[in-house]
Amino acid sequence: MSDKFFFKGRKEKKPKHSSYGFNTKRVLKSGSEDAPLQLSVQTQVRKEEILLLLKEHALFACIEINADIDENILQLQGFLNKPQTVSVSSKPKRNDLCPCESGKKYKKCCA
């Protein structure tokens, strides 16, 4: 028989979040203490500049000083240059004045 007519509630227990639905095992966020950024610079002076940037943005990194290889701070630049969401002003309604300032209603002018 079905649960529908004779039993209020469920016979089966609700699934736990660990096996269904929510992701409880999320990936570590890079730039945190558990997953620091991996950067390489050529001089000690440049390392100090980058440490100031990291402190300002509350990020963590492992910085390697090696004059033989090129500077690699791509991970840091990715965090600092995140694209911002663009908000567009709403389109005027039919009976509002036209934004082209003709004095007519939007529906009779530019619609």
C-alpha positions as CSV (number, residue, x, y, z in Angstrom):
1,M,0.0,0.0,0.0
2,S,1.1,3.5,-0.5
3,D,2.0,6.0,2.1
4,K,-0.6,8.4,0.7
5,F,-3.8,7.1,2.3
6,F,-3.0,5.3,5.6
7,F,0.2,6.9,7.0
8,K,1.0,10.5,7.7
9,G,4.6,11.2,7.2
10,R,7.3,9.1,5.5
11,K,8.3,5.5,5.9
12,E,11.8,6.2,4.6
13,K,14.0,8.7,6.4
14,K,15.0,11.9,4.7
15,P,18.4,11.6,3.0
16,K,21.4,13.1,4.9
17,H,23.2,16.1,3.4
18,S,26.4,14.2,3.2
19,S,25.1,11.9,0.6
20,Y,22.5,14.1,-1.2
21,G,22.0,17.8,-2.0
22,F,24.5,20.1,-0.4
23,N,28.2,19.9,-1.2
24,T,29.8,19.4,2.2
25,K,33.2,18.6,0.8
26,R,34.0,21.9,-1.0
27,V,37.3,22.5,-2.6
28,L,39.7,24.8,-0.7
29,K,39.7,28.4,-1.7
30,S,43.1,29.3,-3.1
31,G,44.8,32.2,-1.4
32,S,43.8,30.9,2.1
33,E,46.1,29.4,4.7
34,D,45.2,25.9,3.7
35,A,45.8,26.5,0.0
36,P,48.3,29.4,-0.4
37,L,49.1,30.9,-3.8
38,Q,52.4,29.8,-5.4
39,L,54.4,32.8,-6.6
40,S,58.0,33.3,-7.8
41,V,59.9,36.6,-8.0
42,Q,63.5,37.6,-8.8
43,T,64.5,39.9,-6.0
44,Q,63.9,40.4,-2.3
45,V,62.6,44.0,-2.9
46,R,59.9,42.6,-5.2
47,K,59.0,40.0,-2.6
48,E,58.4,42.7,0.0
49,E,56.1,44.6,-2.4
50,I,54.1,41.5,-3.0
51,L,53.8,40.8,0.7
52,L,52.3,44.2,1.2
53,L,49.7,43.5,-1.5
54,L,48.9,40.1,0.1
55,K,48.5,41.7,3.5
56,E,46.2,44.4,2.0
57,H,43.9,41.9,0.4
58,A,44.1,39.3,3.2
59,L,45.6,36.6,1.0
60,F,48.3,34.0,1.8
61,A,51.1,32.9,-0.6
62,C,54.4,31.0,-0.7
63,I,56.9,33.2,-2.5
64,E,60.0,31.8,-4.0
65,I,63.0,34.1,-4.8
66,N,64.9,32.9,-7.9
67,A,66.8,35.2,-10.2
68,D,67.2,32.6,-12.9
69,I,63.6,32.3,-13.8
70,D,61.0,34.9,-14.9
71,E,58.6,36.4,-12.4
72,N,55.4,34.4,-12.0
73,I,52.5,36.2,-10.2
74,L,49.6,35.2,-12.4
75,Q,47.6,33.7,-9.5
76,L,47.9,36.9,-7.6
77,Q,46.9,39.0,-10.6
78,G,43.8,36.8,-11.1
79,F,42.7,37.7,-7.6
80,L,43.4,41.4,-7.8
81,N,41.8,41.9,-11.3
82,K,38.5,40.1,-10.9
83,P,35.9,41.4,-13.3
84,Q,33.1,43.4,-11.7
85,T,29.5,42.8,-12.5
86,V,28.0,45.3,-14.8
87,S,24.5,46.8,-13.9
88,V,22.5,48.2,-16.8
89,S,19.9,50.9,-16.2
90,S,16.4,49.6,-16.8
91,K,14.6,50.2,-20.0
92,P,12.0,52.9,-19.8
93,K,8.4,51.8,-19.5
94,R,5.9,52.6,-22.4
95,N,4.4,55.6,-20.8
96,D,7.6,57.2,-19.4
97,L,9.2,60.1,-21.2
98,C,11.7,59.1,-23.9
99,P,15.4,59.2,-22.8
100,C,16.2,61.0,-26.1
101,E,14.5,64.1,-24.5
102,S,12.1,64.7,-27.4
103,G,9.3,65.3,-24.9
104,K,7.2,62.4,-26.3
105,K,6.3,59.2,-24.6
106,Y,8.7,56.3,-25.1
107,K,6.0,54.2,-27.0
108,K,5.5,57.0,-29.6
109,C,9.2,57.9,-30.0
110,C,12.0,55.3,-29.8
111,A,10.1,52.1,-28.9
